[in-house]
Amino acid sequence: MTDAPAPLADPHLVYDPVAGDGPKDVVILGSTGSIGTQAIDLVLRNPDRFRVTALSANGGRVALLTEQAHRLRVRTVAVAREDVVPELREALSARYGAGEPLPEVLAGPDAATRVAASDCHTVLNGITGSIGLAPTLAALEAGRTLALANKESLIVGGPLVKALAKPGQIIPVDSEHAALFQALAAGTRADVRKLVVTASGGPFRGRTRQELAAVTVEDALAHPTWAMGPVITINSATLVNKGLEVIEAHLLYDIPFDRIEVVVHPQSYVHSMVEFTDGSTLAQATPPDMRGPIAIGLGWPERVPDAAPVFDWSKASTWEFFPLDDEAFPAVNLARHVGELAGTAPAVFNAANEECVEAFRTGALPFLGIIDTVTRVVEEHGTPDTGTSLTVPDVLEAENWARARARELTARTASAEARA
């Protein structure tokens, strides 16, 4: 993939689709997930700055979604699962008082995409997985500012996102990319020597590959510093999440892969760093809490006071940094390879990983089998040349093939283990 003339995320550029003095109208996608619930907490503490007009969720937590809709007085509630609509309507009717207007209810696989294009200033995409691609594209095409927490949509649809995004239209919400975004404000792109992405190391930091063979799902979900959803937590245990972030950094900031480094920082205080050509390095640091990056995504170029916790500098603390063990955790190098292949290769990598994570969660695949299987799927996929003509159907076709192939390989692994 060739570098674009300017990075997708540039702190020096401000894209303001709806200028005004009142609160920003915000749409939150994935409102009942980790990012969504923390974003709502931030909004409720800052009603003078933000007003939520629509929420979307998968539909598995109807009671929470109903409570959110009522507290925020949203116009629209969207759910992916059509089967929960009767339950949702009943819950809304019971929650709202007499005379209170009920929100519009949208349902179906395109519901999030529809609200992403609705009338607002900013869309926060907090959906997990590549299903966030269509809402990402819809928000950009509709001219909304996109606060992007759904890294998968950028990774699988990089050229599509680049073709639609206007300068300054995307504000990254991942803690690492929000950190890079802020540090990059200190210089120009020409001043940057290297991006340094930090990794906590997950629950298995320091273990060898052999020691990882028998780890359990419960072990993998015991992240030492962050509270996240199960898929992202397991991705952090394999370091797939960090590999995805390397690809994302390349796409957001147009820095070559050989100038993006990953270091292990167990405390998760420094969220990432930028090394400049004069030898200085700027690090962005806060205690581990996603409300800070969310506030950057929703509020930029303004900062939201007291958005997140701060350090008590009167207390002694130790901040450590270690090199990444590529033998025990090969996911980052695999992601670099996939990112350099470009085309549909990132979509294959991500889709195969999603299938393998689910297989691990259900006991059909051992922990080491996640990356081993993803590697094989990527190798079998090869490098089909989509060039600059990548389309959404190309991405979907590649994902479908990768998911099917990952399931086949997983089934073989399970069968072989049963015979052993």
TATANOR-V35254 format. One record per residue. N is the residue number from 1. RES is the residue in three letters. PSI is psi in degrees with one decimal (999 if undefined). Layout:
n=N res=RES psi=PSI
n=N res=RES psi=PSI
This chain:
n=1 res=MET psi=128.1
n=2 res=THR psi=152.5
n=3 res=ASP psi=140.6
n=4 res=ALA psi=160.9
n=5 res=PRO psi=-29.6
n=6 res=ALA psi=151.5
n=7 res=PRO psi=153.8
n=8 res=LEU psi=-43.2
n=9 res=ALA psi=114.6
n=10 res=ASP psi=112.3
n=11 res=PRO psi=-13.6
n=12 res=HIS psi=-11.7
n=13 res=LEU psi=135.0
n=14 res=VAL psi=120.6
n=15 res=TYR psi=117.0
n=16 res=ASP psi=93.6
n=17 res=PRO psi=-27.5
n=18 res=VAL psi=88.9
n=19 res=ALA psi=143.5
n=20 res=GLY psi=168.2
n=21 res=ASP psi=-15.3
n=22 res=GLY psi=-173.8
n=23 res=PRO psi=147.6
n=24 res=LYS psi=131.9
n=25 res=ASP psi=126.8
n=26 res=VAL psi=139.5
n=27 res=VAL psi=131.3
n=28 res=ILE psi=116.9
n=29 res=LEU psi=130.5
n=30 res=GLY psi=43.8
n=31 res=SER psi=-24.4
n=32 res=THR psi=1.7
n=33 res=GLY psi=-175.3
n=34 res=SER psi=-48.4
n=35 res=ILE psi=-44.7
n=36 res=GLY psi=-44.8
n=37 res=THR psi=-36.9
n=38 res=GLN psi=-34.3
n=39 res=ALA psi=-40.5
n=40 res=ILE psi=-38.8
n=41 res=ASP psi=-43.5
n=42 res=LEU psi=-43.2
n=43 res=VAL psi=-45.3
n=44 res=LEU psi=-27.1
n=45 res=ARG psi=-7.0
n=46 res=ASN psi=60.3
n=47 res=PRO psi=-19.1
n=48 res=ASP psi=-16.0
n=49 res=ARG psi=-35.3
n=50 res=PHE psi=145.9
n=51 res=ARG psi=121.3
n=52 res=VAL psi=126.5
n=53 res=THR psi=-24.2
n=54 res=ALA psi=149.1
n=55 res=LEU psi=147.1
n=56 res=SER psi=148.3
n=57 res=ALA psi=166.2
n=58 res=ASN psi=-41.0
n=59 res=GLY psi=4.6
n=60 res=GLY psi=-12.5
n=61 res=ARG psi=71.4
n=62 res=VAL psi=-41.9
n=63 res=ALA psi=-44.1
n=64 res=LEU psi=-43.8
n=65 res=LEU psi=-40.4
n=66 res=THR psi=-44.8
n=67 res=GLU psi=-43.7
n=68 res=GLN psi=-46.8
n=69 res=ALA psi=-41.3
n=70 res=HIS psi=-43.8
n=71 res=ARG psi=-35.4
n=72 res=LEU psi=-11.9
n=73 res=ARG psi=50.5
n=74 res=VAL psi=158.3
n=75 res=ARG psi=-32.2
n=76 res=THR psi=140.5
n=77 res=VAL psi=128.9
n=78 res=ALA psi=136.5
n=79 res=VAL psi=142.3
n=80 res=ALA psi=-34.3
n=81 res=ARG psi=111.8
n=82 res=GLU psi=-24.6
n=83 res=ASP psi=-17.1
n=84 res=VAL psi=0.1
n=85 res=VAL psi=-46.5
n=86 res=PRO psi=-43.5
n=87 res=GLU psi=-40.0
n=88 res=LEU psi=-45.6
n=89 res=ARG psi=-41.8
n=90 res=GLU psi=-42.4
n=91 res=ALA psi=-40.4
n=92 res=LEU psi=-43.1
n=93 res=SER psi=-37.5
n=94 res=ALA psi=-31.6
n=95 res=ARG psi=-36.0
n=96 res=TYR psi=142.1
n=97 res=GLY psi=170.0
n=98 res=ALA psi=130.9
n=99 res=GLY psi=-12.2
n=100 res=GLU psi=128.7
n=101 res=PRO psi=131.3
n=102 res=LEU psi=147.0
n=103 res=PRO psi=155.2
n=104 res=GLU psi=142.0
n=105 res=VAL psi=124.0
n=106 res=LEU psi=146.0
n=107 res=ALA psi=151.9
n=108 res=GLY psi=170.5
n=109 res=PRO psi=-19.5
n=110 res=ASP psi=9.6
n=111 res=ALA psi=-44.3
n=112 res=ALA psi=-37.1
n=113 res=THR psi=-38.4
n=114 res=ARG psi=-43.3
n=115 res=VAL psi=-24.4
n=116 res=ALA psi=-26.0
n=117 res=ALA psi=3.8
n=118 res=SER psi=171.2
n=119 res=ASP psi=112.7
n=120 res=CYS psi=176.5
n=121 res=HIS psi=-48.7
n=122 res=THR psi=138.3
n=123 res=VAL psi=121.6
n=124 res=LEU psi=111.7
n=125 res=ASN psi=97.6
n=126 res=GLY psi=18.9
n=127 res=ILE psi=145.3
n=128 res=THR psi=131.4
n=129 res=GLY psi=172.7
n=130 res=SER psi=-9.3
n=131 res=ILE psi=-10.1
n=132 res=GLY psi=-5.9
n=133 res=LEU psi=-50.0
n=134 res=ALA psi=-45.6
n=135 res=PRO psi=-36.2
n=136 res=THR psi=-48.8
n=137 res=LEU psi=-38.9
n=138 res=ALA psi=-41.8
n=139 res=ALA psi=-43.5
n=140 res=LEU psi=-44.2
n=141 res=GLU psi=-32.0
n=142 res=ALA psi=-6.1
n=143 res=GLY psi=19.5
n=144 res=ARG psi=152.3
n=145 res=THR psi=134.7
n=146 res=LEU psi=110.9
n=147 res=ALA psi=106.5
n=148 res=LEU psi=107.4
n=149 res=ALA psi=-14.3
n=150 res=ASN psi=83.9
n=151 res=LYS psi=-29.8
n=152 res=GLU psi=-34.5
n=153 res=SER psi=-34.8
n=154 res=LEU psi=-39.7
n=155 res=ILE psi=-46.3
n=156 res=VAL psi=-24.3
n=157 res=GLY psi=34.4
n=158 res=GLY psi=-57.4
n=159 res=PRO psi=-33.6
n=160 res=LEU psi=-42.3
n=161 res=VAL psi=-43.2
n=162 res=LYS psi=-35.3
n=163 res=ALA psi=-26.3
n=164 res=LEU psi=-33.2
n=165 res=ALA psi=132.5
n=166 res=LYS psi=159.5
n=167 res=PRO psi=127.6
n=168 res=GLY psi=2.9
n=169 res=GLN psi=-24.3
n=170 res=ILE psi=128.4
n=171 res=ILE psi=118.0
n=172 res=PRO psi=143.3
n=173 res=VAL psi=-19.1
n=174 res=ASP psi=141.8
n=175 res=SER psi=-38.9
n=176 res=GLU psi=-42.0
n=177 res=HIS psi=-27.3
n=178 res=ALA psi=-35.0
n=179 res=ALA psi=-47.7
n=180 res=LEU psi=-42.8
n=181 res=PHE psi=-46.4
n=182 res=GLN psi=-41.5
n=183 res=ALA psi=-34.3
n=184 res=LEU psi=-17.6
n=185 res=ALA psi=-15.3
n=186 res=ALA psi=-6.7
n=187 res=GLY psi=178.9
n=188 res=THR psi=169.1
n=189 res=ARG psi=-35.9
n=190 res=ALA psi=-20.3
n=191 res=ASP psi=-10.3
n=192 res=VAL psi=126.5
n=193 res=ARG psi=-39.3
n=194 res=LYS psi=145.6
n=195 res=LEU psi=133.5
n=196 res=VAL psi=110.1
n=197 res=VAL psi=125.7
n=198 res=THR psi=149.5
n=199 res=ALA psi=137.7
n=200 res=SER psi=-24.6
n=201 res=GLY psi=-10.8
n=202 res=GLY psi=-169.4
n=203 res=PRO psi=-11.9
n=204 res=PHE psi=18.7
n=205 res=ARG psi=131.6
n=206 res=GLY psi=-9.3
n=207 res=ARG psi=149.1
n=208 res=THR psi=168.7
n=209 res=ARG psi=-40.6
n=210 res=GLN psi=-37.0
n=211 res=GLU psi=-14.2
n=212 res=LEU psi=-8.5
n=213 res=ALA psi=-34.7
n=214 res=ALA psi=14.1
n=215 res=VAL psi=151.0
n=216 res=THR psi=171.7
n=217 res=VAL psi=-42.4
n=218 res=GLU psi=-39.7
n=219 res=ASP psi=-45.0
n=220 res=ALA psi=-27.2
n=221 res=LEU psi=-4.6
n=222 res=ALA psi=67.6
n=223 res=HIS psi=135.9
n=224 res=PRO psi=-21.5
n=225 res=THR psi=-23.5
n=226 res=TRP psi=144.2
n=227 res=ALA psi=109.1
n=228 res=MET psi=176.0
n=229 res=GLY psi=164.4
n=230 res=PRO psi=-38.6
n=231 res=VAL psi=-48.8
n=232 res=ILE psi=-35.7
n=233 res=THR psi=-42.7
n=234 res=ILE psi=-37.1
n=235 res=ASN psi=-31.5
n=236 res=SER psi=-32.7
n=237 res=ALA psi=-36.4
n=238 res=THR psi=-14.6
n=239 res=LEU psi=12.8
n=240 res=VAL psi=-39.7
n=241 res=ASN psi=-39.6
n=242 res=LYS psi=-35.6
n=243 res=GLY psi=-42.3
n=244 res=LEU psi=-37.2
n=245 res=GLU psi=-31.0
n=246 res=VAL psi=-45.3
n=247 res=ILE psi=-43.1
n=248 res=GLU psi=-41.8
n=249 res=ALA psi=-41.8
n=250 res=HIS psi=-43.9
n=251 res=LEU psi=-39.0
n=252 res=LEU psi=-40.0
n=253 res=TYR psi=-1.0
n=254 res=ASP psi=44.8
n=255 res=ILE psi=130.7
n=256 res=PRO psi=153.1
n=257 res=PHE psi=-33.4
n=258 res=ASP psi=-2.1
n=259 res=ARG psi=21.5
n=260 res=ILE psi=114.9
n=261 res=GLU psi=147.2
n=262 res=VAL psi=129.7
n=263 res=VAL psi=150.3
n=264 res=VAL psi=127.3
n=265 res=HIS psi=92.0
n=266 res=PRO psi=-31.7
n=267 res=GLN psi=-19.2
n=268 res=SER psi=33.1
n=269 res=TYR psi=-45.5
n=270 res=VAL psi=118.4
n=271 res=HIS psi=-22.6
n=272 res=SER psi=170.4
n=273 res=MET psi=155.5
n=274 res=VAL psi=123.6
n=275 res=GLU psi=126.5
n=276 res=PHE psi=164.7
n=277 res=THR psi=-19.1
n=278 res=ASP psi=1.8
n=279 res=GLY psi=-9.4
n=280 res=SER psi=150.3
n=281 res=THR psi=128.4
n=282 res=LEU psi=126.2
n=283 res=ALA psi=140.5
n=284 res=GLN psi=127.6
n=285 res=ALA psi=135.8
n=286 res=THR psi=161.3
n=287 res=PRO psi=153.1
n=288 res=PRO psi=107.5
n=289 res=ASP psi=126.6
n=290 res=MET psi=-9.1
n=291 res=ARG psi=-26.5
n=292 res=GLY psi=-54.4
n=293 res=PRO psi=-36.5
n=294 res=ILE psi=-41.0
n=295 res=ALA psi=-36.8
n=296 res=ILE psi=-45.0
n=297 res=GLY psi=-39.7
n=298 res=LEU psi=-32.7
n=299 res=GLY psi=-17.9
n=300 res=TRP psi=137.2
n=301 res=PRO psi=4.7
n=302 res=GLU psi=150.6
n=303 res=ARG psi=145.9
n=304 res=VAL psi=113.6
n=305 res=PRO psi=138.4
n=306 res=ASP psi=33.9
n=307 res=ALA psi=-34.7
n=308 res=ALA psi=167.3
n=309 res=PRO psi=161.1
n=310 res=VAL psi=165.1
n=311 res=PHE psi=148.4
n=312 res=ASP psi=98.0
n=313 res=TRP psi=-6.4
n=314 res=SER psi=-7.3
n=315 res=LYS psi=139.0
n=316 res=ALA psi=143.4
n=317 res=SER psi=159.0
n=318 res=THR psi=129.4
n=319 res=TRP psi=120.9
n=320 res=GLU psi=150.7
n=321 res=PHE psi=133.7
n=322 res=PHE psi=152.9
n=323 res=PRO psi=154.1
n=324 res=LEU psi=136.2
n=325 res=ASP psi=96.7
n=326 res=ASP psi=-23.0
n=327 res=GLU psi=-45.5
n=328 res=ALA psi=-31.3
n=329 res=PHE psi=78.7
n=330 res=PRO psi=0.9
n=331 res=ALA psi=-34.4
n=332 res=VAL psi=-45.2
n=333 res=ASN psi=-36.5
n=334 res=LEU psi=-40.7
n=335 res=ALA psi=-39.8
n=336 res=ARG psi=-45.5
n=337 res=HIS psi=-45.7
n=338 res=VAL psi=-42.5
n=339 res=GLY psi=-37.1
n=340 res=GLU psi=-32.8
n=341 res=LEU psi=-39.0
n=342 res=ALA psi=-148.4
n=343 res=GLY psi=-130.4
n=344 res=THR psi=0.1
n=345 res=ALA psi=-43.5
n=346 res=PRO psi=-35.4
n=347 res=ALA psi=-39.2
n=348 res=VAL psi=-46.3
n=349 res=PHE psi=-50.0
n=350 res=ASN psi=-44.4
n=351 res=ALA psi=-42.9
n=352 res=ALA psi=-40.0
n=353 res=ASN psi=-42.9
n=354 res=GLU psi=-41.5
n=355 res=GLU psi=-42.1
n=356 res=CYS psi=-35.7
n=357 res=VAL psi=-42.6
n=358 res=GLU psi=-39.3
n=359 res=ALA psi=-38.7
n=360 res=PHE psi=-41.8
n=361 res=ARG psi=-30.7
n=362 res=THR psi=2.5
n=363 res=GLY psi=9.6
n=364 res=ALA psi=-7.2
n=365 res=LEU psi=135.7
n=366 res=PRO psi=165.6
n=367 res=PHE psi=-48.8
n=368 res=LEU psi=-23.1
n=369 res=GLY psi=-19.3
n=370 res=ILE psi=-59.3
n=371 res=ILE psi=-35.5
n=372 res=ASP psi=-42.8
n=373 res=THR psi=-42.7
n=374 res=VAL psi=-40.9
n=375 res=THR psi=-43.9
n=376 res=ARG psi=-40.7
n=377 res=VAL psi=-42.6
n=378 res=VAL psi=-43.0
n=379 res=GLU psi=-41.6
n=380 res=GLU psi=-30.9
n=381 res=HIS psi=-37.3
n=382 res=GLY psi=-148.4
n=383 res=THR psi=68.1
n=384 res=PRO psi=136.8
n=385 res=ASP psi=100.6
n=386 res=THR psi=-11.8
n=387 res=GLY psi=-135.4
n=388 res=THR psi=5.4
n=389 res=SER psi=21.8
n=390 res=LEU psi=133.1
n=391 res=THR psi=166.1
n=392 res=VAL psi=-43.2
n=393 res=PRO psi=-35.8
n=394 res=ASP psi=-45.8
n=395 res=VAL psi=-46.3
n=396 res=LEU psi=-40.0
n=397 res=GLU psi=-43.5
n=398 res=ALA psi=-42.0
n=399 res=GLU psi=-45.4
n=400 res=ASN psi=-42.4
n=401 res=TRP psi=-44.9
n=402 res=ALA psi=-40.9
n=403 res=ARG psi=-45.2
n=404 res=ALA psi=-42.8
n=405 res=ARG psi=-39.0
n=406 res=ALA psi=-40.0
n=407 res=ARG psi=-40.1
n=408 res=GLU psi=-47.3
n=409 res=LEU psi=-36.3
n=410 res=THR psi=-42.8
n=411 res=ALA psi=-38.0
n=412 res=ARG psi=-41.2
n=413 res=THR psi=-45.0
n=414 res=ALA psi=-38.9
n=415 res=SER psi=-41.6
n=416 res=ALA psi=-39.1
n=417 res=GLU psi=-34.1
n=418 res=ALA psi=-32.4
n=419 res=ARG psi=-22.9
n=420 res=ALA psi=999
